[in-house]
Amino acid sequence: MPVDNRGVVRDSVETNFTEAVAALRPGPARDPGLPVREGTTLTGARCLELFEFQLGSRLLDIAARVLKERGQGFYTIGSAGHEGNAAVAAALRPTDPALLHYRSGAFYLTRSAQAGRPAEEGLRDVLLGLTASAEEPISGGRHKVFGHPELAVIPQTSTIASHLPRAAGVAFAIERARKLGVSCPWPADAVAVCSFGDASANHASALTGLNSAAYAAYQGLPTPVLFVCEDNGIGISVRTPSGWIEAARHPRLAYFAADGTDLADAYDAARRAADHVRERRRPALLHLRTVRLMGHAGSDVEAAYRGPREIAADLARDPLIGTARLLVGAGLATPEELLDRYESARARVLELAEEAAGRPRLTTAHQVMAPIAPRRSEVVAERAAQAAPEERRGAVFERPPENEGPLTLAQSINRALADAMAADPGVIVFGEDVARKGGVYGVTRGLLKRFGAGRVFDTLLDEQAILGLALGSGLSGLLPVAEIQYLAYLHNAFDQIRGEAATLSFFSQGAYRNPMVVRVAGYAYQKGFGGHFHNDDSVTALRDIPGLIVASPSRPDDAAAMLRTCVAAARADGSVCVFLEPIALYHTRDLLEDGDDNWLAPYVPPERWAETHVPVGRARSYGDGRDLTIVTFGNGLRMSLRAAVRLTAEGYGCRVLDLRWLSPLPVEDLVRAAELTGKVLIADETRRSGGVSESVAMALIDAGFTGRIARVTSQDSFIPLGAAADLVLLSEGEIEQAARKLLS
Ligand SMILES: Cc1ncc(C[n+]2csc(CCOP(=O)(O)OP(=O)(O)O)c2C)c(N)n1
């Protein structure tokens, strides 16, 4: 195999390119201002320019392998064969928000130059990503991603297809923000662009993204998103059936197709598609047929699953050779000139790679974690205390909620939502059945009438789509308050919170944020209704997501204050908040006896919001007993308070601590409350395995608590229908019994 003067082996992709270009026959010279070939809109000059980015992208792939071999690089999934995507960037504007496939390297370089940056800047960005340098401009060495705060390129995780729902959300929000007069980072006539692979096109997340854009457009809602399927016919080792992308495309998306190995064809189709989306504000799919060169990634031995003829057929369609053919055919360059250009660019990229390998890396855990979830508690407190001006609030509420008398949990959340919407015109409320019906449990009742369909709307029945809408609109200047109808159904869409929402700040060092509050009706104990799914007691999957705020209000007054905190944290710090609402307590009125109304609470007037502010991660304490601390949350609070009253009547000194926040846990308050009695009973309605009690107990042990700890929990079971539910759920009797045991 040929080796260059740096000791770098040239593989078949390189030798094939040089041989094929050397054999090209120059055509008659054309004016660079004219089409590079009859019938295309791509001029010779533009073609020359784009060739540079295609070449740069290819050389980055070569550099990635060299860096990997030398132990200096950590990522080798390249763009070789996909360089036609330079044409997609060229057909768009550098201000169009872009969510890119990991093979969209030429797109990235093209966009970087379009934004007026010197060509080497784009190359350097990618090389710093390959070497995981802390100087990489978007993720700061946390991942190799395409992204840049000044290029409207939003970094994607490597979970294939998970960015499509967000892309649909961005498109929706471009238009909705404008309509609501809310400032948006994208121009009013922007197009969201989202590229992905052909195997990824089958993923549920991809189908969600495509379908939700089509669904919105079908209803006449402007949804300017250009989906680009970069179809190389294979996903790692699995072939996509021939013709599948076209055959299985969404019937409601305008379809454009091009040979991605022919730059002129790709450019013409990309322009048609981009113009269609920009002018009609409707979604479209651009199907770019590409090839995959250099295997799936550096470690991939392609010959193990692809025959030599198949590999050779892809090589023959190398898009770089295609562009060279256009240029040489139009007499705009000779083969020698292009090969010289290749060699000098190659040497320069390898030089830049060496430089990148010497740049600083992340060196401490603190550095790594810094952008996960910034918390500015004072700013949040200040924001949470701000209500809408009197006259605007007056227009929203016929009667101010503070004058309504004691309210239920559901009513309190409803009033707090209305207050948040009155104060901030960017707050939008959406989900299944939230608008006309006002929510299954009436929590959003009346909001549609008060704020209109532009801000309160029903979505399609797809939790991934709901969260995708939140992801896109949060990123675009709005403040989404999305509802997931039941906790169990959040699991259908977890990746959208875990892989997308929670990671964006991490992978962009806070340059991009997706503030949101996801309200989830959850937990068990619904009387006479439910079974599994409508009664779900598992929050485990939420609690280990770094940076995620999990609020778990139990009482009406806490719920309103905590909702204000979440909305403020989302706005001020870009926080991603999950707001878990106990369904069984939505309409509960009493605590101890029928008619005592002790589970109701008056709505706090705005002038007292500052003094009643509930900071993230602060618990609430009930009672002052010195014998036992019951630590609980959600439905457990009501059961524990009832048990505590009985125990107190018997002369035991009990106190009850409502955690209120399941993430971050209020560890300080917890330890203090535990130390006051030396005995802790954790009353946890979630499951015994992986449930909240495990973390609470460990937090106490970590803090050096040496007293006694016991716990009562629900069983490791799904929840059955009817009265049988009580057999597996934590009960008041169990709390009381365990408390007595600890006290005796
Ligand atoms: C949700 C998810 N499942 C599996 C993977 C592992 N994986 C990474 S790339 C890939 C194939 C993707 O193929 P395709 O969409 O055709 O893109 P290509 O790599 O061919 O450009 C797979 C299965 C992943 N990243 N994400």
The ligand as an SDF file (V2000), in Angstrom:
LIG
                    3D

 26 27  0  0  0  0  0  0  0  0999 V2000
  -31.1110    4.4970   18.7400 C   0  0  0  0  0  0  0  0  0  0  0  0
  -29.8140    3.9200   18.2670 C   0  0  0  0  0  0  0  0  0  0  0  0
  -29.7230    2.5970   18.0110 N   0  0  0  0  0  0  0  0  0  0  0  0
  -28.5640    2.0630   17.5700 C   0  0  0  0  0  0  0  0  0  0  0  0
  -27.4680    2.8600   17.3540 C   0  0  0  0  0  0  0  0  0  0  0  0
  -26.1690    2.2470   16.8600 C   0  0  0  0  0  0  0  0  0  0  0  0
  -25.9150    2.7090   15.4780 N   0  0  0  0  0  0  0  0  0  0  0  0
  -25.1040    3.7300   15.2270 C   0  0  0  0  0  0  0  0  0  0  0  0
  -25.0650    4.1150   13.6280 S   0  0  0  0  0  0  0  0  0  0  0  0
  -26.1220    2.9040   13.2150 C   0  0  0  0  0  0  0  0  0  0  0  0
  -26.5400    2.7110   11.7750 C   0  0  0  0  0  0  0  0  0  0  0  0
  -27.1880    3.9150   11.2070 C   0  0  0  0  0  0  0  0  0  0  0  0
  -27.3380    3.7230    9.8430 O   0  0  0  0  0  0  0  0  0  0  0  0
  -27.9030    4.8430    8.9010 P   0  0  0  0  0  0  0  0  0  0  0  0
  -29.0280    5.5270    9.5400 O   0  0  0  0  0  0  0  0  0  0  0  0
  -28.1660    4.2530    7.5820 O   0  0  0  0  0  0  0  0  0  0  0  0
  -26.7290    5.8880    8.8370 O   0  0  0  0  0  0  0  0  0  0  0  0
  -25.2960    5.6830    8.1920 P   0  0  0  0  0  0  0  0  0  0  0  0
  -24.3670    5.3480    9.3080 O   0  0  0  0  0  0  0  0  0  0  0  0
  -25.3710    4.5880    7.1920 O   0  0  0  0  0  0  0  0  0  0  0  0
  -25.0020    6.9770    7.5630 O   0  0  0  0  0  0  0  0  0  0  0  0
  -26.4970    2.1900   14.3390 C   0  0  0  0  0  0  0  0  0  0  0  0
  -27.3820    1.0170   14.3430 C   0  0  0  0  0  0  0  0  0  0  0  0
  -27.5930    4.2380   17.6400 C   0  0  0  0  0  0  0  0  0  0  0  0
  -26.5840    5.0850   17.4950 N   0  0  0  0  0  0  0  0  0  0  0  0
  -28.7620    4.7420   18.0780 N   0  0  0  0  0  0  0  0  0  0  0  0
  1  2  1  0
  2  3  1  0
  2 26  2  0
  3  4  2  0
  4  5  1  0
  5  6  1  0
  5 24  2  0
  6  7  1  0
  7  8  2  0
  7 22  1  0
  8  9  1  0
  9 10  1  0
 10 11  1  0
 10 22  2  0
 11 12  1  0
 12 13  1  0
 13 14  1  0
 14 15  2  0
 14 16  1  0
 14 17  1  0
 17 18  1  0
 18 19  2  0
 18 20  1  0
 18 21  1  0
 22 23  1  0
 24 25  1  0
 24 26  1  0
M  CHG  1   7   1
M  END
$$$$
